[in-house]
Amino acid sequence: MFTGIVSDIGTIRHVEQRGDTRLVIDTAYDPATIDMGASIACSGVCLTVVDKGVDDAGRGWFAVDVSGETISRTAQGQWSEGRLLNLERAMKLGDELGGHIVTGHVDGIAEVIGVSAEGDSKRIGFRVADDLAPFLAPKGSVTVDGVSLTVNDVRDTDDGTHFAINLIPHTQKVTTLGALEPGAAVHIEIDVLARYLQRMEHYRGRQVR
């Protein structure tokens, strides 16, 4: 379980193709504090630590395996050498819930369709497929590449559903989202509460019939 509050930007140092895809990720986290088998969200994808260490230059790193299923459901080119990743360690009991409840399961891919300045902030527009439309609402929560954000507005159009968020300077600095440009693909996780409400409405409709 995560909160969508990014605590480090990691870099994919090495990619190795074996049964699954093994990634070695540079991090500012102290590897001594990372348990083997721990979950770390990597740009919104919950992955399991399978190795860790410190290199000769004193840089910490950890390794994860990415399955073919995960690769098929995430953005093309996401798992390549040099790629920057928003990192968040799993929350512990008693931690402050600074964002919203995030599971680390990607529900879909969105495309950036516009970036504009609003004061010191950036307004970023995205397009998602129609199947995610029911789960997006103004002032609701959404996770974009692992970052908990508030939806500003939602519009249904002929080419999908458009929604926009505002990115304050702090979030631009401590996440990868400040570098987004039109055409970029990002991971979307809908609010888990919206998912359960949709399921409840589905069964309510069956009972009425």
C-alpha positions as CSV (number, residue, x, y, z in Angstrom):
1,M,0.0,0.0,0.0
2,F,1.2,3.5,-0.9
3,T,0.1,7.1,-0.7
4,G,1.3,8.6,-3.9
5,I,3.9,10.8,-2.2
6,V,7.2,10.3,-4.1
7,S,10.3,10.2,-1.8
8,D,13.1,9.7,-4.4
9,I,13.7,9.8,-8.1
10,G,15.6,6.7,-9.2
11,T,17.4,5.9,-12.4
12,I,17.4,2.6,-14.2
13,R,21.1,1.7,-14.3
14,H,21.0,-1.7,-16.0
15,V,18.4,-3.9,-17.8
16,E,19.0,-7.6,-18.1
17,Q,16.7,-10.0,-20.0
18,R,16.3,-13.3,-18.2
19,G,13.0,-15.2,-17.4
20,D,11.7,-11.8,-16.5
21,T,13.2,-8.4,-17.0
22,R,15.7,-7.6,-14.2
23,L,16.2,-3.9,-13.5
24,V,18.9,-2.4,-11.3
25,I,17.8,1.0,-10.1
26,D,20.1,3.7,-8.5
27,T,18.5,5.3,-5.5
28,A,19.2,7.7,-2.6
29,Y,17.5,5.2,-0.2
30,D,19.9,3.5,2.2
31,P,20.0,-0.1,1.0
32,A,20.5,-1.2,4.6
33,T,17.0,0.0,5.4
34,I,15.4,-1.9,2.5
35,D,14.2,-5.4,3.2
36,M,14.6,-8.2,0.7
37,G,11.1,-8.8,-0.7
38,A,10.0,-5.2,0.2
39,S,7.6,-3.4,-2.2
40,I,8.7,-0.2,-3.9
41,A,6.4,1.7,-6.3
42,C,8.3,2.6,-9.5
43,S,6.5,5.3,-11.4
44,G,3.2,3.8,-10.0
45,V,4.1,0.1,-10.5
46,C,4.5,-2.0,-7.3
47,L,7.6,-4.1,-7.7
48,T,9.4,-6.5,-5.3
49,V,13.0,-6.0,-4.3
50,V,15.1,-9.1,-5.2
51,D,18.6,-7.7,-4.6
52,K,20.2,-4.6,-3.2
53,G,23.7,-3.1,-2.5
54,V,26.1,-0.3,-2.6
55,D,28.5,0.1,-5.6
56,D,32.2,1.0,-5.4
57,A,31.3,4.7,-5.8
58,G,29.1,4.5,-2.7
59,R,25.8,4.7,-4.6
60,G,22.9,2.6,-3.4
61,W,20.9,0.4,-5.7
62,F,18.2,-2.2,-5.6
63,A,17.0,-4.7,-8.2
64,V,13.5,-5.8,-9.2
65,D,12.1,-8.3,-11.7
66,V,9.4,-7.0,-14.1
67,S,7.1,-9.7,-15.6
68,G,6.0,-9.8,-19.2
69,E,2.4,-9.1,-18.0
70,T,3.6,-5.9,-16.3
71,I,5.5,-4.8,-19.3
72,S,2.4,-5.4,-21.5
73,R,0.3,-3.1,-19.3
74,T,2.8,-0.3,-18.8
75,A,4.1,2.5,-21.0
76,Q,6.2,1.6,-24.0
77,G,9.9,2.3,-23.2
78,Q,9.2,2.6,-19.5
79,W,11.8,-0.1,-18.5
80,S,14.9,1.2,-20.4
81,E,18.4,2.2,-19.2
82,G,18.6,5.8,-18.1
83,R,14.9,6.1,-17.4
84,L,14.0,8.2,-14.4
85,L,11.4,6.7,-12.0
86,N,9.3,8.1,-9.3
87,L,10.0,6.0,-6.2
88,E,7.9,5.4,-3.1
89,R,8.4,2.8,-0.4
90,A,5.4,1.0,1.0
91,M,3.7,2.8,3.9
92,K,4.0,1.4,7.4
93,L,1.2,1.3,10.0
94,G,1.1,4.8,11.6
95,D,2.6,6.6,8.7
96,E,1.0,9.9,7.6
97,L,-1.4,9.4,4.7
98,G,-0.3,12.5,2.8
99,G,-1.9,11.7,-0.6
100,H,-4.5,9.0,-1.0
101,I,-4.7,5.2,-0.9
102,V,-2.6,3.9,-3.8
103,T,-2.2,0.1,-4.6
104,G,0.6,0.3,-7.2
105,H,-1.6,-1.4,-9.9
106,V,-1.8,0.4,-13.2
107,D,-5.3,0.8,-14.6
108,G,-4.4,2.3,-17.9
109,I,-2.1,4.5,-19.9
110,A,-2.8,8.2,-20.5
111,E,-1.3,10.5,-23.1
112,V,-0.2,14.1,-22.3
113,I,-2.1,16.4,-24.7
114,G,-1.1,19.8,-23.3
115,V,1.2,21.6,-20.9
116,S,0.8,25.3,-20.0
117,A,2.0,27.6,-17.3
118,E,-0.3,28.9,-14.6
119,G,1.7,31.2,-12.5
120,D,4.6,29.1,-11.1
121,S,2.5,25.9,-11.6
122,K,2.0,23.9,-14.7
123,R,-1.4,22.7,-15.9
124,I,-1.1,19.4,-17.7
125,G,-3.9,17.8,-19.7
126,F,-4.2,14.1,-20.4
127,R,-6.3,11.8,-22.6
128,V,-7.5,8.4,-21.4
129,A,-9.6,5.7,-22.9
130,D,-13.4,5.7,-22.3
131,D,-13.2,2.8,-19.9
132,L,-11.5,5.0,-17.3
133,A,-13.9,7.9,-17.7
134,P,-16.4,6.8,-15.0
135,F,-13.6,6.9,-12.4
136,L,-12.5,10.4,-13.0
137,A,-14.3,13.3,-11.3
138,P,-13.4,17.0,-10.7
139,K,-11.7,17.3,-7.3
140,G,-11.3,13.6,-7.1
141,S,-7.9,11.8,-6.7
142,V,-5.9,10.2,-9.4
143,T,-2.4,8.7,-9.5
144,V,-0.1,9.7,-12.4
145,D,3.2,7.8,-12.7
146,G,2.9,7.1,-8.9
147,V,2.1,10.7,-7.9
148,S,-1.1,11.4,-6.0
149,L,-2.9,14.4,-7.7
150,T,-6.2,16.2,-7.7
151,V,-8.3,16.2,-10.9
152,N,-9.2,19.8,-11.8
153,D,-11.7,19.1,-14.6
154,V,-12.9,16.3,-16.8
155,R,-14.3,16.5,-20.3
156,D,-15.7,13.7,-22.5
157,T,-14.8,14.1,-26.2
158,D,-15.0,12.1,-29.4
159,D,-11.4,11.0,-29.0
160,G,-11.6,9.9,-25.4
161,T,-11.8,11.5,-22.0
162,H,-9.7,14.5,-21.2
163,F,-8.7,15.6,-17.7
164,A,-6.3,18.1,-16.3
165,I,-4.2,18.6,-13.1
166,N,-2.1,21.4,-11.7
167,L,1.5,20.7,-10.8
168,I,2.9,23.0,-8.1
169,P,6.6,23.9,-8.2
170,H,7.5,21.5,-5.3
171,T,5.9,18.5,-7.2
172,Q,7.7,19.6,-10.4
173,K,11.0,19.5,-8.5
174,V,10.7,16.2,-6.6
175,T,9.0,14.0,-9.3
176,T,9.5,13.3,-13.0
177,L,6.2,15.0,-13.9
178,G,7.7,18.5,-14.3
179,A,9.5,17.3,-17.5
180,L,6.4,15.9,-19.2
181,E,5.7,17.1,-22.7
182,P,2.8,16.5,-25.1
183,G,2.8,13.0,-26.5
184,A,4.3,11.4,-23.4
185,A,2.7,8.3,-22.0
186,V,2.0,8.0,-18.2
187,H,0.6,5.3,-15.9
188,I,-2.8,6.0,-14.4
189,E,-4.2,4.4,-11.3
190,I,-7.8,5.4,-10.4
191,D,-8.9,6.0,-6.9
192,V,-9.5,2.7,-5.2
193,L,-12.7,4.1,-3.5
194,A,-14.1,4.9,-7.0
195,R,-13.4,1.4,-8.1
196,Y,-15.4,-0.1,-5.1
197,L,-18.2,2.4,-5.7
198,Q,-18.5,1.3,-9.3
199,R,-18.7,-2.3,-8.2
200,M,-21.4,-1.5,-5.7
201,E,-23.4,0.3,-8.3
202,H,-23.1,-2.7,-10.6
203,Y,-24.6,-5.0,-8.0
204,R,-27.3,-2.4,-7.0
205,G,-28.4,-2.3,-10.6
206,R,-28.7,-6.2,-10.7
207,Q,-30.8,-6.2,-7.5
208,V,-33.2,-3.6,-9.0
209,R,-33.8,-5.7,-12.1
